[in-house]
Amino acid sequence: MNTKRIEAIVNGRVQGVSFRYYTQQAANELHLTGWVVNRRDGSVQTVAEGPEDTLTRFVAFLYRGSPMARVNNVTVTWAEATGEFVRFAIRWF
């Protein structure tokens, strides 16, 4: 299995619209590990690890977001997985 890591910043109307909750649900359904957090600048940051093809599906979710979200931009950085996570969590800044 080709395990990778993504770090993504999501901009738009992504806070106050359950974006983190839906992101955690999507990650759990895809069996990914990592975290998601609201950033002070109004964006959302997420780090996720798992199979490359599954992460591609997760990135597609980030472009859609939660039902009330309006995603303007997603910046994704790919890297090798570190294996440091055991689950996918919502973090607080």
KARA-V843383 format. One record per residue. N is the residue number from 0. SS is DSSP state (A for helix, B for strand, O for the rest). Layout:
N&SS / N&SS
This chain:
0&O / 1&O / 2&B / 3&B / 4&B / 5&B / 6&B / 7&B / 8&B / 9&B / 10&B / 11&B / 12&B / 13&O / 14&O / 15&O / 16&O / 17&O / 18&A / 19&A / 20&A / 21&A / 22&A / 23&A / 24&A / 25&A / 26&A / 27&A / 28&A / 29&O / 30&O / 31&O / 32&B / 33&B / 34&B / 35&B / 36&B / 37&B / 38&O / 39&O / 40&O / 41&O / 42&O / 43&B / 44&B / 45&B / 46&B / 47&B / 48&B / 49&B / 50&B / 51&A / 52&A / 53&A / 54&A / 55&A / 56&A / 57&A / 58&A / 59&A / 60&A / 61&A / 62&A / 63&A / 64&O / 65&O / 66&O / 67&O / 68&O / 69&B / 70&B / 71&B / 72&B / 73&B / 74&B / 75&B / 76&B / 77&B / 78&B / 79&B / 80&O / 81&O / 82&O / 83&O / 84&O / 85&O / 86&O / 87&B / 88&B / 89&B / 90&B / 91&O / 92&O
